Amino acid sequence: MSDAILETTGLTKEFRGFVAVNDVNLTVRRGTIHGLIGPNGAGKTTCFNLLTKFLPPTRGTIRYDGRDITGMKPAEVARLGLVRSFQISAVFPHLSVLENVRVALQRERGGSFDFWRSETLLRRYEDRARELLEDVGLSAYANLQASDLPYGRKRALEIATTLALDPVMLLLDEPTAGMTHEDVDRVVALVKRVAQGRTVLLVEHNLKVVQGLCDTITVLARGAVLAEGDYAAVSRNPDVIAAYLGTEAPPVEAAHG
Ligand SMILES: Nc1ncnc2c1ncn2[C@@H]1O[C@H](COP(=O)(O)OP(=O)(O)OP(=O)(O)O)[C@@H](O)[C@H]1O
């Protein structure tokens, strides 16, 4: 088995001539937590959307687990185990926390859209759903309506519904965005826990989060890879410091703060 689970070669995305992602060669090693960081507008989200197949690349290839997935659809790559965390809006607000995870489990089994009519069918997934809620620390909230969850806990629910798809590799887009310190710490611990036995790639603004979680960090700037390495290496890199100057959190401060 190759050490690399995800590899891009010359990955490029242009929007009407504007190059948002420029010739990116990214290698994510199996079993690691890999961070994609960069100042605003660096191309992180575009890159994330390319990797999860939500956007087609202008040029370049993406290989996942030895296969060329460049031309595949999001659902196809999800079936191969490369799963993007759902956006919070994908959580059904009027269903309970438990029901949300049961629905996700049912979807994973390729159920028809009639699934929501069959309470009996959904009940079969109850045990597994409760296990997943336990994994993400939401057992106490199982019967709460999803819309009533505190913000930080919604992310945990989103991760539980993603885990229902049994991912081999998890792609997380800013898992701590908009959270309080307390919630950030909880989500960091959660990502560490769910990363066991999996590979995780996350796009993240919060450099403290990246510092605490990532084995390898790729820094993007103006669509291209500026630096790569562990946190200590990239936070000392003069090009990275220069790219972050004038933004809210230069990596060096975060490293010593
Ligand atoms: N659909 C689009 N059409 C045109 N330009 C786009 C489109 N999507 C992104 N861009 C441009 O591509 C560049 C990279 O954007 P992207 O959102 O990928 O960066 P980012 O690193 O995720 O930024 P941020 O940290 O601010 O979210 C930006 O200049 C953005 O304006």
The ligand as a MOL file (V3000), in Angstrom:
LIG
                    3D

  0  0  0     0  0            999 V3000
M  V30 BEGIN CTAB
M  V30 COUNTS 31 33 0 0 0
M  V30 BEGIN ATOM
M  V30 1 N -16.5190 30.9330 -8.3700 0
M  V30 2 C -15.5420 31.8330 -8.4100 0
M  V30 3 N -15.4710 32.7250 -9.4220 0
M  V30 4 C -14.4810 33.6310 -9.4970 0
M  V30 5 N -13.4830 33.7500 -8.5980 0
M  V30 6 C -13.4980 32.8960 -7.5610 0
M  V30 7 C -14.5160 31.9020 -7.4040 0
M  V30 8 N -14.2450 31.1930 -6.2750 0
M  V30 9 C -13.1230 31.7330 -5.7420 0
M  V30 10 N -12.6620 32.7440 -6.5120 0
M  V30 11 C -11.4860 33.5740 -6.2530 0
M  V30 12 O -10.3940 32.6800 -6.0630 0
M  V30 13 C -9.5360 33.1780 -5.0370 0
M  V30 14 C -9.3530 32.1040 -3.9890 0
M  V30 15 O -10.5510 31.9760 -3.2660 0
M  V30 16 P -10.7690 30.8850 -2.1300 0
M  V30 17 O -12.1280 31.0960 -1.5870 0
M  V30 18 O -10.4360 29.5440 -2.6580 0
M  V30 19 O -9.6690 31.3090 -1.0800 0
M  V30 20 P -9.5380 30.9500 0.4620 0
M  V30 21 O -8.0990 30.6900 0.6930 0
M  V30 22 O -10.4850 29.8610 0.7910 0
M  V30 23 O -9.9650 32.3040 1.1310 0
M  V30 24 P -10.6570 32.6130 2.5400 0
M  V30 25 O -9.6380 32.2700 3.5570 0
M  V30 26 O -10.9190 34.0640 2.4500 0
M  V30 27 O -11.8820 31.7720 2.6000 0
M  V30 28 C -10.1650 34.4390 -4.5040 0
M  V30 29 O -9.5220 35.5520 -5.1140 0
M  V30 30 C -11.6020 34.3410 -4.9500 0
M  V30 31 O -12.1540 35.6230 -5.1820 0
M  V30 END ATOM
M  V30 BEGIN BOND
M  V30 1 1 1 2
M  V30 2 1 2 3
M  V30 3 2 2 7
M  V30 4 2 3 4
M  V30 5 1 4 5
M  V30 6 2 5 6
M  V30 7 1 6 7
M  V30 8 1 6 10
M  V30 9 1 7 8
M  V30 10 2 8 9
M  V30 11 1 9 10
M  V30 12 1 10 11
M  V30 13 1 11 12
M  V30 14 1 11 30
M  V30 15 1 12 13
M  V30 16 1 13 14
M  V30 17 1 13 28
M  V30 18 1 14 15
M  V30 19 1 15 16
M  V30 20 2 16 17
M  V30 21 1 16 18
M  V30 22 1 16 19
M  V30 23 1 19 20
M  V30 24 2 20 21
M  V30 25 1 20 22
M  V30 26 1 20 23
M  V30 27 1 23 24
M  V30 28 2 24 25
M  V30 29 1 24 26
M  V30 30 1 24 27
M  V30 31 1 28 29
M  V30 32 1 28 30
M  V30 33 1 30 31
M  V30 END BOND
M  V30 END CTAB
M  END
